């Protein structure tokens, strides 16, 4: 084979801790998400409790009747960032090989930006590989959210979404989360660690307390029961709840 037909790399790529440095999985996920059931690409390798988290964020901010779209999404991404940072700080995952920590790279950068244990929330932008990439379309497909042009966000939770949102809030309200109000501009690492003990997706996999058991039951009912043909969820799906 002559040099004209040989493969030549223009530059050596340093992985920098990524499992997929070229980002090839994003293409596959996007195509599979369009062609196959959302469970194929979401539930089987990312914890289902993120659906509860995003349902609660949408419902909570909608209730505040914010009229400016940019302001709405600013609050949305702030709450998303808080939860994703908390998940990064949760050290005691209650099942082995916990996977699917979406937005982990963005969350780690925010955690590293802390000054004396305090993180500035005023400049937070969209988290990479979070809501937009992984959960928005599946939540429509699963009847957890629906279009509502009466909302500045143009979306709202359905009755199903409302139920898992309420159970998620019941769980996180046991933490110091209520200290994080809509207009708060800062949060401490200490409060994030406290929130992580109630908000991490791993907590509903093998729930130790009733609040997590209740949430797991609804997640299985609404999310992991794929179709009416399926009388009960498969063991494979349950292990990733």
C-alpha positions in Angstrom: 0.0 0.0 0.0 1.4 3.4 -1.0 1.6 6.3 1.4 -1.3 8.0 -0.5 -3.7 5.3 0.8 -2.3 4.9 4.3 -4.2 6.3 7.3 -2.3 9.2 8.9 -3.4 10.9 12.1 -3.0 14.7 12.1 -2.6 14.9 15.9 -2.3 12.6 18.9 -5.4 12.7 21.1 -5.0 12.7 24.8 -8.0 11.2 26.5 -8.1 13.4 29.6 -10.2 10.9 31.6 -13.0 10.5 29.1 -14.2 7.0 28.1 -15.2 8.4 24.7 -12.7 11.1 23.7 -14.0 11.4 20.2 -17.6 11.8 21.3 -18.7 9.0 18.9 -21.3 7.7 21.4 -23.3 10.9 21.0 -24.0 10.0 17.3 -25.1 6.5 18.2 -27.3 7.7 21.1 -28.9 10.3 18.9 -29.8 7.8 16.1 -31.0 5.1 18.5 -33.1 7.6 20.4 -34.9 8.5 17.2 -35.3 4.9 15.9 -35.8 2.9 19.1 -37.6 3.0 22.4 -36.2 5.5 24.9 -35.5 2.7 27.3 -33.0 1.2 24.9 -30.6 4.2 25.2 -31.7 5.8 28.5 -33.0 3.5 31.2 -30.7 0.6 30.6 -27.6 2.5 31.2 -28.6 5.6 33.1 -30.5 5.6 36.4 -34.2 6.3 36.1 -34.3 8.7 39.0 -33.1 11.5 36.8 -36.7 11.4 35.4 -37.9 12.3 38.9 -35.3 15.1 39.2 -36.2 16.8 35.9 -39.9 16.4 36.5 -39.5 18.2 39.8 -37.3 21.0 38.4 -39.9 21.7 35.6 -42.9 21.6 38.0 -41.2 23.8 40.7 -40.1 26.6 38.3 -43.4 26.6 36.4 -45.2 27.2 39.7 -43.2 30.4 40.1 -44.9 32.0 37.1 -41.7 33.3 35.6 -42.5 35.3 32.4 -39.0 35.6 30.9 -37.8 32.6 29.0 -34.1 33.3 29.5 -34.7 33.7 33.2 -36.7 30.4 33.3 -33.9 28.4 31.7 -31.3 30.1 33.9 -33.1 28.8 37.0 -33.5 25.4 35.3 -29.8 25.0 34.6 -29.0 26.2 38.1 -31.1 23.5 39.8 -29.8 20.9 37.3 -26.2 21.9 38.2 -26.8 21.7 41.9 -28.2 18.2 41.7 -25.4 17.0 39.3 -22.8 18.4 41.6 -24.4 16.7 44.6 -24.3 13.4 42.8 -20.6 13.8 42.2 -20.1 14.3 45.9 -22.1 11.3 47.0 -19.4 8.7 48.0 -21.6 6.0 49.4 -23.4 4.6 46.4 -25.5 1.7 47.6 -25.0 -0.5 44.6 -21.7 -1.5 43.0 -20.6 0.0 39.7 -23.0 3.0 39.8 -23.2 4.3 36.3 -24.9 7.0 34.3 -23.8 10.2 36.2 -24.8 12.5 33.5 -23.2 15.9 33.1 -20.3 14.7 35.3 -17.6 16.6 33.5 -19.4 19.9 33.8 -20.3 19.2 37.4 -16.7 18.5 38.3 -15.5 21.8 36.8 -18.1 23.6 38.9 -17.0 21.8 42.0 -13.3 22.7 41.2 -14.3 26.4 40.9 -15.3 26.7 44.5 -13.6 29.4 46.6 -13.2 28.5 50.3 -16.0 25.9 49.9 -18.5 28.2 48.2 -19.7 27.8 44.6 -21.0 30.8 42.6 -24.2 29.9 40.8 -24.7 33.1 38.9 -22.7 32.1 35.8 -24.0 28.6 35.4 -24.9 27.7 31.8 -26.4 24.6 30.2 -24.8 21.4 31.5 -23.2 19.3 28.8 -24.8 15.9 28.3 -27.6 16.6 30.7 -31.3 17.4 30.1 -31.1 18.4 26.5 -29.1 15.4 25.3 -30.4 12.6 27.4 -33.8 13.2 29.0 -36.0 15.8 27.2 -37.3 13.6 24.3 -37.7 10.4 26.4 -39.7 12.4 29.0 -42.2 13.3 26.2 -42.3 9.7 25.0 -42.9 8.4 28.6 -45.8 10.9 29.1 -44.0 12.7 32.0 -44.0 16.1 30.3 -46.2 17.6 27.5 -46.3 20.8 25.5 -48.0 23.8 27.1 -47.7 27.1 25.3 -49.2 28.8 28.3 -45.9 28.2 30.1 -42.9 30.4 29.3 -40.9 27.1 29.0 -43.6 25.7 26.7 -43.6 22.5 28.7 -45.3 21.2 31.9 -45.4 17.9 33.8 -48.3 15.5 33.2 -50.1 13.8 36.0 -47.5 11.0 35.9 -44.7 13.5 36.0 -46.3 15.4 38.8 -46.5 12.2 40.9 -42.8 11.3 40.6 -41.9 15.0 41.0 -43.8 15.2 44.3 -42.1 12.0 45.6 -38.7 13.3 44.6 -39.3 16.5 46.5 -40.6 14.5 49.5 -37.2 12.8 49.5 -34.9 15.8 49.0 -36.9 17.9 51.5 -35.3 15.9 54.2 -32.0 17.5 53.3 -30.9 21.1 53.4 -32.2 21.6 49.9 -34.8 24.1 51.1 -32.0 26.5 51.9 -31.4 26.7 48.1 -34.2 29.1 47.1 -34.9 30.2 43.6 -32.9 33.4 43.8 -29.9 32.1 45.8 -26.6 32.9 44.1 -24.3 30.6 46.1 -24.1 27.2 47.6 -21.6 25.5 49.9 -19.9 22.2 49.4 -21.2 21.2 52.8 -24.9 21.7 51.7 -24.2 19.9 48.4 -22.9 16.9 50.3 -26.0 17.0 52.5 -28.3 17.1 49.5 -26.4 14.2 47.9 -27.5 11.9 50.7 -31.1 12.3 49.6 -30.9 13.2 45.8 -28.4 10.6 44.4 -30.1 8.2 41.9 -28.5 5.2 43.6 -30.7 5.7 46.6 -33.8 4.2 45.0 -32.0 1.2 43.6 -32.0 -0.7 46.9 -34.0 1.7 49.1 -33.4 1.6 52.8 -36.1 4.1 53.8 -39.8 4.4 53.0 -39.5 7.7 51.1 -37.1 6.0 48.6 -39.2 2.8 48.5 -42.3 4.9 47.5 -40.4 6.7 44.8 -39.0 3.4 43.4 -42.4 1.9 43.3 -43.8 4.8 41.1 -40.7 4.8 38.9 -41.2 1.1 38.2 -44.9 1.6 37.5 -44.5 4.6 35.2 -41.1 4.2 33.6 -39.8 0.6 33.7 -43.0 -1.1 32.7 -42.3 -0.6 29.0 -45.7 -1.5 27.4 -49.0 -3.1 28.3 -47.7 -6.3 26.8 -45.1 -6.5 29.6 -46.8 -7.6 32.8 -43.7 -6.7 34.9 -40.3 -5.0 34.3 -37.4 -7.2 33.5 -34.7 -7.8 36.1 -32.2 -6.1 33.8 -34.1 -2.8 33.8 -34.8 -2.9 37.6 -31.1 -3.1 38.4 -30.6 0.2 36.7 -33.4 2.1 38.4 
